[in-house]
């Protein structure tokens, strides 16, 4: 069987990683333009969320836990994983009653989420003892069990292993159309096609008579290289500001923006990001937040109800899609990629596909 994957972000890379371990011929098409994953660093800690969408929470919670399986699978393929690192995660709220209610919520969720090792409320004194560079006058909520992930490095690790197995990568734009009963990618026939193109899903499906409920959102992230190691920093999620995302070897990310109405514009525009960075400055007074080394730019994909979708398109046999992951793509994307690989291979999936089916978001004329 010939399988094509369009899009080499977090979903496409994981799908390729698992499919490349089969006897099937697997080809990935990815031009890398505007890819949200490669421009992102993220916090894997969904348990603070108060979203009422239970299908989304189930996906995010299981996605966080799936990393344990994925890390083991990557190690089995000889990957020395550097992109994913467990970290203590702090949640910053301005109102003390919010910390109290969220503590209760996370403790309740801990019963069903074994990845949550420990939950506690940290006083300002406790915060200073653990992380002296951080200054805040109120309590924060701390969870042990979260993680940080460098999206670009993560995809590189996955695809490097996949190419050593059974994956061919074409680094250019892909076109998709149907001819009689065949799916053609760049005019080459494939038996099954997975489209994991994120915000670019509508353009990939342009040759089909359908409307796709996807809106692009620009995100900008500041990258710092600090002289002192950030290995022991916690992940910090301030309220109404930017996330503080430390990685290894002195790497720090602050971000990201959520810029609506700019379409697929990928130009660096420091103003929206710097406005957010100023809000986090009081929390890290020793850091000159405007003295960053680089700004990374990517485009997220959102549906009108902010829900992700993935699965087979019933109107087009042997075509599978995923999109709408929004800002939680680094948490939910790997599990979605693994589920898509199972669907392509006609193996049982672990999630109820009806909760995430594409047809509400891809409407055929």
N, C-alpha and C positions, 0 to 999 in steps of 0.2 A: 504494500500500500504506500502510495506517495502522499505525504502530508506537508502542507504549507502553513507557516505561521507568519502573519503580517503584524509586525510590531515587536520590538525587542526590549520593551520596558519590563516592569516587574512581573506582569502577568505572562507576557510572551516568553520571557527568559525561563520562568519556572516551568511553563508548559513544554518548552523545548528541552529543558533539562531532563524531564521525566520521559518524554517521547523518544529522546535520543538513546535511551537505554533499551529500546525495543529493536526488533529486526526490521522495522519499517524505515523507508527513506524519508528523512525529515529535512526541510529547508526553511530557514528563517529569512524574512525580508525586513530590513530595518535601515532607514536612512538617518535615524537619530534626531530628526528635527523636532525641537521643542519638547522632547520627551520629559514628562513630569518626573519619572523615576530618577533619571540620570542627573537631574538638577536638584534632587531632594535629599535631605537627611531627616529622619523622623523618629518619633517616640512611639514605641510599641507598648501602649498602656491604655487600653480602652475602658478600664473599669471605673474611671471617673465620670464617664459620659452619662448624661441624664436624658438622652434622646429616647423618645417613647417608641420608636420603631424597633420592635423586638426582633424582627428578622435581621435588621442591621446589626443589633447588638450580638445576636447569636453568631453571625458571620465574623464580627470583629473579635469576639472572645475566642472563638475556635481558631481564628486566624493567628492570634497571639500564641496560642498553645501549639499550633501546627509548626511554628518555627523550631520547636524541639525535634520534631520528626525530620524536618527539612535539614537542620544542621547535621543530624546523624547521617542522613542520606548523602549530603555533600561530603562529609568526612569519608564515607565509604568509597567515594569516587576520588579520593586523594586530595580534596580541597582543604587547605589550611585557612579556615574561614576567618577573615579579618573585618568583614563588613558589619557583623552582628555582635553586639556586646550587651550582656545583661547589666542593668544599671538601676540603682535606687531612683525613684521618681517622686518629685515634690510638686504638689499642687498649691498654688498661691491664690487665695481669695481675700477680698477686702472685708467681708462680713464674717465675724466669728461663728454665727449660727449656720452659715453655709459649710464651714469646715466640719462642724458637728454633724450635720445631716448627711454630708458626703462620707464621713467616717462610718456612719451607720450603714449607708448604702454599700460601700465597698466591703465591709465586714460580712454583710449578707451575701454578697456575690462571691466572697472567698469560699463559701461552702461548696460552690459548684465550679470553682476555678482554682485548681491546685497550683497553678503557676504563681498565684498571689501568696508569697511566703510570709509576709508580715505587713501589718497596717498600724500606723501610729500617728499621733499628733505631736508635732515638734514645736516647742516654744522658741522664741528668739535666741535664748541662751543655747539650747540644743542645736539650733541651726548653725550658730557661730562655732560651736565645738566641732561639728562635722564638716563645715565648709566656711572657713573664715572670710573668704572673699565675698560672701553673700550677706546682704544687709536688708533686714525686713523687721518691722516692729510688731508683727502679729504672728499668730500660729500658722503653720502650714501642715498639710496632710502628706504623709510619706507612705509610699508603697514599695516594698521589695518584691520584685518579680517582673518589672518592666524591662525594656531594653531600648537601645539606640541602634539605628541601622543607617548606613551610608548607601543610598540607593544606587548610585553609579557603580560603586565598587561591588555591590551585591550582584548586579547584573553581569559585570565582568567576570566574577568568580563562577557564576552559573554557566555562562556561555563558553568560558574557557574549558570547563569540564565537558560540556556537551559536544564541543567541536572535536575533542579527543575521543569521543565515542562514535556518534553517528549523525552529526549535525553539519549541514552546509549553510553558511551565512552569505547573503548577498546584501552589501551595504548600499542599497539604492532604493528609490521609491518603488512601490508596488501598485499595480493596477489589477483590479479584480472584475471579472465579468463571467456570465454564464453563456455557454454555447451549446445548444441542445441540452444534453444531460450532463455536460462537463463543466467544472469550475476551472477557469483559466486565470492564473496569476502571471502577469507579464507574458500572456499568450501561451504559457506552458500549462498543460492539463495536470490537475491534481485530484486525487480521490477524495481528500477531505481538506478543508481549509479552516484555520482558526484566525479570526481577526481580533487582535488585541492592540488596537491602535489608539486607545484612549480617546482624547478629544478629537482625533482625526477620523473616527469611525464614520461620520457622515460622508466624508470625501471618499473613503475607501468603498462605500456602498453606493457611490454616485451613479453607477451603471444599473442600479436596480430601482424599480418603481416604488420607492418607500420614503417615508419621512422618519427621521431619527431624532429622538428627544435627547439631544446632547448640546450643552452650552459650554464653551471654553472659558476658563478663568486663569488669568495670569498669576504666577507666583514668583516672587523674588526672595532670595535667601543670601544673607551675608556670610562670608567665609573668613575666618581668622586663623592665623598660625601663631600661637602663643609660645613664648620662650619656656614657660613652665608647663610641665606635664598636666594634662586634663584627665588622666586615667581615673582619678578618684572623685571627680566632680559628679554630683547627681544631675539627672535630667530635671529641668525646672519648667513648669507650665504656669506662667503668670497670667493673671486675669486681664483681659483686654490689652495684652501686649504681645510680644513675640516670644516664642519658645526658646529656651536656652538649652542647646543640644551639644554637649561635649562628646568628642570622639577621642581616639587614641593619638599619641604622638603630638600633643599640643594643638590638635585641631578642634575648633569651636565653630558651630553654626548658630546664627541668630535669624529667626524667621518663622514663617514666611508671610509675605503679603497675600491678600485675597483681592485681586483687582478685577472687577467686573466691567463689562462693556468695552473692553479693548480688543476683543476678538482673539486672533491668533498672533498678535503682536509680540515679538520676542526681543525687542530692543531693550537694552538695559536703561532703566529710568530710576536713578537713585532716590528721587524725592519721596515716593510713597514708602519705600523701605526705610529711609532715614527718619521719616516722621514716626514710624513704629519703634525704631531703635532708641529714640530719645526717651520713650516710655519705660524702657528696661534699664536705662542708665542708673537710676537710683538703686536698683537691686545689685548692680555690679559696679560700684563707684570707682574701683581701681582700674577698670577697663575703659579705654576710649572707644566707645561703640562706633564712632564714625571713622575709625581708623582700621577699616577692614581691608583684606587683601584682594577680595574678588566678590562679585555678585553673580550668583547662578540664577538662570531664568528658565522656567518651564511652564507648561500649560496643563492644568487639571481639567478633567471632564466631569461635568455635573448633569444630572437629570433634573427635571422640573420638580420632583419631590425629594431630591437629594439621596435617592436610593441607588445602589449599584445593581447591575444585572449581568447575567452570564448564562450561556447555554446554547442549544441548537435553535436555529431559525426554521420554524416549521414550513415556511413557504419556499425555502431553498434547501433541498436535501444536502446533507454533508457539509453545511456551513455552520460554524460555531462562532459566537461573538462574546465579548466582555467589554464593559465600559461603565462610566458613571461612578467611579470609585471615589472621586472628590479628594478631600484632604486626608482620608483614611486609607489611601491606596497602599502605603507601605505596610499597613497592618493586615488588610484583607487580600491584597493582591496575590501573595504566594499560595494561599489556600485556594483561591479562585483558579490560579494556573494549574494546580494539581487536580482540581475537580474537572477542568476542561480536558486535561490529558486522559482522565478516566472516561469521560464522555466519548472522546474520539475513539478510544479503544473498546468502547462498549462494556466497560467495567462498572460495577456498582459504585455510586458516589456516597459521600458521607453526609452531605447536606440535602435538605428537601428542595429539589430543583424548582418546584412550583413557586417557592417564595422569591426566586430571583430570575424568573424566566424573562426573556427579552421582549416578548410580544407586546407588553404594554408600552414599550419605548421605541419599538420599530414597527411602524404602521404601514402596511402595503396598500397602494392605491387600488 
